[in-house]
Amino acid sequence: MDTVYTDEQVSARLAQVLPHWTLEGGWIRRKYKTSGWKATLMVVNTVGHLAEAAWHHPDLSVSYAFVTVKLMTHSAKGITDKDFALARKIEEVLMWQPGTEPGAALEGTPDDPRFKYLKYD
């Protein structure tokens, strides 16, 4: 059985490992801002792939220029390690900026509004 964390435990862990995520209404959540509809669909598809591979499915709110990801382990009726693990993977993949890594072979998205699709924190 999954261990369900208290609100205090969840808030403390988010502050340590997922500072852009919040606890609201029994869910951990994060709003990703995009440059528009095509970028929003890229984010949704990326989150969808990660969720399906993990077999742990978030609730998504999708709009023209943002995606809100909400996680809670439904079967446990609370926040468990599954939620933290998937949130970390989503954060890692969506916020990856290869051009900022020292000695990176990949350049990353050009610093030009025509090509930017995700608004990094």
N, C-alpha and C positions, 0 to 999 in steps of 0.2 A: 504494500500500500504506500502511496506517495505521502510524504510528510508535507503538511500544509503549514506555511509560515505565518506568523502574526503580522499585522500591519507594521509594527515597529521593526521587526526583523526584515521585512521586505524593503521598507524605506531605507534602513541602514545599508542593506546589500546593494540597492540601486545606487545610493550615493557613492559607494565604493567602486562598483564595477560597470554601472550603466547610468552615468550622471544625466544623460538626456532623456531618460525614461522616468515616468512618474507612476505613482499608485493613485488610482482614482476609481471609486466605486467597486472595489474588489478586483480590479484588473490592473496589470502593468501596461502602460501604453507609451507610444512614441509617435509624434507627428513628423513625417518627412515631407519637406517642401520641395516641389519640383518646378521646372520651368514651363510646364504645360501638359496637355493631355497625353502626347506621345511619351513623355518622360514618366508621367504617372503610370501608364500602362507598363512601362519597363520595370518600375518599382513593384507593381502588383505581381507581375510575372516572376520576378526574382523572389519575392516573399513566398509566392505560391510554390515555387520549386523547392525552396528550403523547407517549407512546412510539410510538403508531401514527402520529401526524403526523410524528414524526422518523424513523420506520422504524428504530428502535433499541430493542430490547425488554429490559427488566430482568427479573430474577427477583424475585418477591414472596413474602414470608412474611406470611400474613394470620391474625390472631387477633381475638378479641373487641374488644380495646381498643388494638390497634397494627397498624401495617403496616411491615415492613422491606423497603426497596428495595435491591437489589444490582445493580451494574452492572459489566460487563466486556465487551469486544468479543470475542465468541466466535471470529470468523474470524481475529482477530489473536492470540488466546490471551493477552490482557493488557489493561491499561488504556490507552486512547487518548483523543484529543481528543473523540471521540464520547461517551465516558462522562462527561467533565467537562462537556460542553455540555448533555447531557440532565440531569445532576444539578443543574446551575445552574438550568435551566428548571423542574424539579420543585420545587426549593427556593424559587424566586421565586414560583411560583404557589401552592403550599401554605402558605407562610409570609406571604403577602400579608395585611396588616391595614389596610384602607383608612381606618379610623377614626383611625389614628395618624399619617396623613399631614397635614402642615400645609395648611390650607385645603381639605381634601378635601370633595367633594360627597357622597361615600358615607360613611355612619356606621360601617359595619362591624358585626360581630356584637355584640349587647348584652353588657355585662359582668354576665351572669346565668347561673348554672350550667345553667338550663333550656335555654339557647340555645347554649352553648359546645359545639363539636363537635371542635375540634382543640386540643391543648395546645401552646401556643407556647413556644419556648425563651427 
